[in-house]
Amino acid sequence: MLRISVVAAGISLIAITASAQSQKLYPVKSGEVPDHVIPTEVRYAFPEFRPGTAFLRNGSASKMRFNYNILLDEMQFLTNANDTLTIATPEELKCVSIDSSIFYYDKGYLRQLAKAGEYILAARRGLTVMSDGKESGYNGYSNTGSITTYNRIVSGNRAYALEVKRDALFSPFVEYYLGDQYNHFERANRKSFLNVFSDKKKDIQHYLRENNVSFNNETDLMKLLEFCTR
């Protein structure tokens, strides 16, 4: 049985290396709540909660209406009373299937982009905080709460969200990961491909010399995965 929790106030920010690509930035002024200001299509994977199934590692499954909250890095679902709750123990998940999309959890949620045999190419999408043009992590924010694990609802159907203490910019990012048959994921880069496909090391090295592969490009990574799994 899934343990559930209220959507909490704490915003989990993932430290990333700044991308060279130009990203649209979303300003949040001092005193505003990011959850209220940043557009829904940026904060969520889908425009609405959709029917899906959460498959647990113990073999059980739960069917609900799910949506992935990109801002909070949470898999959320709706109750029959339309309360928004979040899975409190994502490490117990095998995967979550929403329509034709599949999400895995490995220190954060990853959305499957391609699967070749036992191997998975997945993406982690999120929002990082830029302060004065720099990544700031929790700088400028007040961490007033964290995820609770009670099977009940407090403060109505939602917990209060954080307000920012000073003007900030939220920037979307994407990271790519390579996964194996055990749903263990590594950042998709030259080292991880050579490690995972160690029996094809020389062939992969030759492929990388002959092809200009960007490990920040989804199409390039799909082609490389296809080559490695032939």
VEXDREN-2710 file (C-alpha; in Angstrom, 1 decimal):
% VEXDREN-2710
k/r/px/py/pz
1/MET/0.0/0.0/0.0
2/LEU/1.3/3.4/-0.9
3/ARG/2.2/5.8/1.9
4/ILE/1.0/9.3/1.1
5/SER/1.8/12.8/2.3
6/VAL/0.5/16.2/2.0
7/VAL/2.1/18.4/-0.7
8/ALA/4.5/20.2/1.5
9/ALA/6.0/23.6/1.6
10/GLY/9.7/22.7/1.0
11/ILE/11.0/23.2/-2.5
12/SER/13.6/20.7/-3.4
13/LEU/16.2/22.3/-5.7
14/ILE/18.7/20.2/-7.7
15/ALA/22.2/21.6/-8.2
16/ILE/23.1/21.5/-11.9
17/THR/25.8/22.8/-14.2
18/ALA/24.5/25.8/-16.0
19/SER/23.5/25.0/-19.6
20/ALA/25.1/26.9/-22.5
21/GLN/21.7/26.9/-24.2
22/SER/19.5/29.9/-23.7
23/GLN/16.5/29.0/-21.4
24/LYS/13.4/31.0/-20.8
25/LEU/13.5/32.3/-17.2
26/TYR/10.5/32.7/-14.9
27/PRO/10.7/35.7/-12.5
28/VAL/9.2/35.4/-9.0
29/LYS/9.1/38.6/-7.0
30/SER/9.7/38.9/-3.3
31/GLY/6.7/37.7/-1.4
32/GLU/5.3/35.7/-4.2
33/VAL/4.8/31.9/-4.2
34/PRO/6.5/30.1/-7.1
35/ASP/3.7/27.6/-7.2
36/HIS/1.2/30.5/-7.9
37/VAL/3.4/32.4/-10.4
38/ILE/5.2/29.9/-12.6
39/PRO/2.8/28.6/-15.3
40/THR/1.2/25.1/-14.8
41/GLU/2.7/23.8/-18.1
42/VAL/6.2/24.6/-16.7
43/ARG/5.6/23.2/-13.2
44/TYR/3.9/20.0/-14.3
45/ALA/4.6/17.3/-16.8
46/PHE/0.9/17.2/-18.0
47/PRO/-1.7/20.0/-18.2
48/GLU/-4.0/17.9/-15.9
49/PHE/-3.9/14.8/-13.7
50/ARG/-4.3/11.7/-15.8
51/PRO/-5.1/8.1/-15.2
52/GLY/-2.1/6.0/-14.3
53/THR/-0.7/3.1/-12.3
54/ALA/2.0/3.1/-9.7
55/PHE/3.8/-0.2/-9.7
56/LEU/5.7/-1.1/-6.4
57/ARG/8.7/-3.2/-6.0
58/ASN/6.7/-5.7/-3.8
59/GLY/4.5/-6.5/-6.8
60/SER/1.4/-4.5/-5.8
61/ALA/0.0/-1.7/-7.9
62/SER/-2.3/1.3/-7.4
63/LYS/-4.4/3.0/-10.0
64/MET/-5.1/6.8/-9.6
65/ARG/-4.9/10.1/-11.4
66/PHE/-1.3/11.2/-11.4
67/ASN/0.8/14.1/-12.5
68/TYR/4.5/14.8/-12.0
69/ASN/5.3/18.1/-10.3
70/ILE/8.5/19.3/-11.9
71/LEU/9.0/22.2/-9.5
72/LEU/8.9/20.0/-6.4
73/ASP/10.2/16.8/-8.0
74/GLU/7.2/14.9/-6.6
75/MET/4.8/12.4/-8.1
76/GLN/1.4/13.6/-7.1
77/PHE/-2.1/12.1/-7.3
78/LEU/-5.7/13.0/-6.7
79/THR/-8.0/11.4/-4.2
80/ASN/-11.7/10.8/-4.8
81/ALA/-12.2/14.1/-2.9
82/ASN/-9.8/15.8/-5.3
83/ASP/-7.2/16.4/-2.6
84/THR/-3.7/16.6/-4.0
85/LEU/-1.3/14.2/-2.3
86/THR/2.2/13.0/-3.1
87/ILE/3.9/9.6/-2.8
88/ALA/5.9/9.8/0.4
89/THR/8.1/6.7/-0.2
90/PRO/9.2/6.9/-3.9
91/GLU/12.1/4.5/-3.3
92/GLU/9.4/1.8/-3.0
93/LEU/8.3/2.4/-6.6
94/LYS/9.3/0.2/-9.6
95/CYS/7.7/2.8/-11.9
96/VAL/4.7/5.0/-12.5
97/SER/2.9/4.7/-15.8
98/ILE/0.8/7.7/-16.9
99/ASP/-0.8/7.3/-20.3
100/SER/2.1/6.2/-22.5
101/SER/4.8/7.8/-20.3
102/ILE/6.8/5.9/-17.7
103/PHE/8.5/7.5/-14.7
104/TYR/11.2/5.8/-12.6
105/TYR/12.7/7.0/-9.3
106/ASP/16.4/7.0/-8.6
107/LYS/17.2/9.9/-6.2
108/GLY/14.7/11.9/-8.2
109/TYR/12.1/11.2/-10.9
110/LEU/13.2/10.3/-14.4
111/ARG/10.9/10.1/-17.5
112/GLN/11.6/7.3/-20.0
113/LEU/12.6/8.6/-23.4
114/ALA/13.6/5.3/-25.1
115/LYS/14.1/1.7/-24.1
116/ALA/16.3/-0.8/-26.0
117/GLY/16.3/-4.2/-24.6
118/GLU/17.2/-3.9/-20.9
119/TYR/18.5/-0.4/-21.2
120/ILE/16.7/2.9/-20.7
121/LEU/17.4/6.5/-21.7
122/ALA/15.6/8.9/-19.4
123/ALA/15.4/12.6/-18.7
124/ARG/15.2/14.5/-15.4
125/ARG/13.5/17.8/-15.7
126/GLY/13.5/20.5/-13.1
127/LEU/13.6/24.1/-12.2
128/THR/16.7/25.7/-10.6
129/VAL/16.8/29.1/-8.9
130/MET/19.0/31.8/-10.4
131/SER/19.9/34.7/-8.1
132/ASP/21.7/37.7/-9.6
133/GLY/22.4/35.5/-12.6
134/LYS/23.9/32.6/-10.5
135/GLU/22.5/29.4/-9.2
136/SER/21.6/29.9/-5.6
137/GLY/20.2/26.7/-4.2
138/TYR/18.3/27.6/-1.0
139/ASN/19.8/31.2/-0.9
140/GLY/17.1/33.7/-0.6
141/TYR/14.5/31.1/0.5
142/SER/13.1/30.1/3.8
143/ASN/12.8/26.4/4.3
144/THR/9.7/26.3/6.4
145/GLY/8.7/22.8/6.0
146/SER/9.4/19.3/4.6
147/ILE/7.6/16.3/3.4
148/THR/5.6/14.6/6.1
149/THR/4.5/11.0/6.1
150/TYR/1.1/11.1/7.8
151/ASN/-1.9/9.4/6.1
152/ARG/-4.0/12.5/6.6
153/ILE/-4.5/16.0/5.3
154/VAL/-3.6/19.2/7.2
155/SER/-4.4/22.8/6.4
156/GLY/-7.3/21.9/4.1
157/ASN/-6.2/20.0/1.0
158/ARG/-2.8/21.6/0.6
159/ALA/0.0/22.8/2.8
160/TYR/1.2/26.4/2.5
161/ALA/3.8/27.0/-0.1
162/LEU/7.0/28.9/0.2
163/GLU/7.2/32.6/-0.5
164/VAL/10.6/33.9/-1.8
165/LYS/12.3/36.5/0.3
166/ARG/13.8/38.4/-2.6
167/ASP/13.3/38.5/-6.4
168/ALA/14.5/35.4/-8.1
169/LEU/14.5/33.7/-11.5
170/PHE/13.6/30.1/-12.1
171/SER/15.3/28.4/-15.0
172/PRO/14.2/25.0/-16.5
173/PHE/16.8/22.4/-17.0
174/VAL/17.0/18.8/-18.3
175/GLU/19.6/16.1/-17.5
176/TYR/19.8/12.8/-19.3
177/TYR/20.4/9.4/-17.7
178/LEU/21.2/5.9/-18.7
179/GLY/19.5/3.1/-16.8
180/ASP/19.9/-0.7/-16.6
181/GLN/17.5/-3.6/-16.0
182/TYR/17.5/-2.9/-12.3
183/ASN/16.4/0.6/-12.8
184/HIS/19.7/2.0/-11.6
185/PHE/20.6/5.2/-13.5
186/GLU/23.8/7.1/-14.2
187/ARG/24.2/10.5/-15.8
188/ALA/24.4/9.9/-19.6
189/ASN/28.0/10.7/-20.6
190/ARG/31.0/9.1/-22.2
191/LYS/32.0/7.3/-19.0
192/SER/28.6/5.8/-18.3
193/PHE/28.1/4.4/-21.8
194/LEU/31.6/2.8/-21.7
195/ASN/30.9/1.4/-18.3
196/VAL/27.5/0.0/-19.0
197/PHE/28.4/-1.4/-22.4
198/SER/31.9/-2.5/-21.4
199/ASP/31.9/-5.4/-23.9
200/LYS/31.6/-2.9/-26.8
201/LYS/34.1/-0.4/-25.5
202/LYS/36.2/-0.2/-28.6
203/ASP/33.2/0.0/-30.9
204/ILE/31.8/2.8/-28.8
205/GLN/35.1/4.7/-28.8
206/HIS/35.2/4.4/-32.6
207/TYR/31.6/5.6/-32.8
208/LEU/32.3/8.7/-30.7
209/ARG/35.4/9.5/-32.7
210/GLU/33.3/9.3/-36.0
211/ASN/30.2/11.1/-34.7
212/ASN/29.9/14.5/-33.0
213/VAL/27.8/13.3/-30.0
214/SER/26.4/15.8/-27.6
215/PHE/25.5/14.2/-24.3
216/ASN/23.0/17.1/-23.8
217/ASN/21.1/16.2/-27.0
218/GLU/18.3/13.8/-26.9
219/THR/18.5/12.7/-30.5
220/ASP/22.3/12.1/-30.3
221/LEU/21.8/10.0/-27.1
222/MET/19.0/7.9/-28.7
223/LYS/21.2/7.1/-31.7
224/LEU/24.1/6.2/-29.4
225/LEU/21.8/3.9/-27.3
226/GLU/20.6/2.3/-30.5
227/PHE/24.2/1.7/-31.6
228/CYS/25.1/0.2/-28.3
229/THR/22.2/-2.3/-28.2
230/ARG/22.4/-3.6/-31.7
END
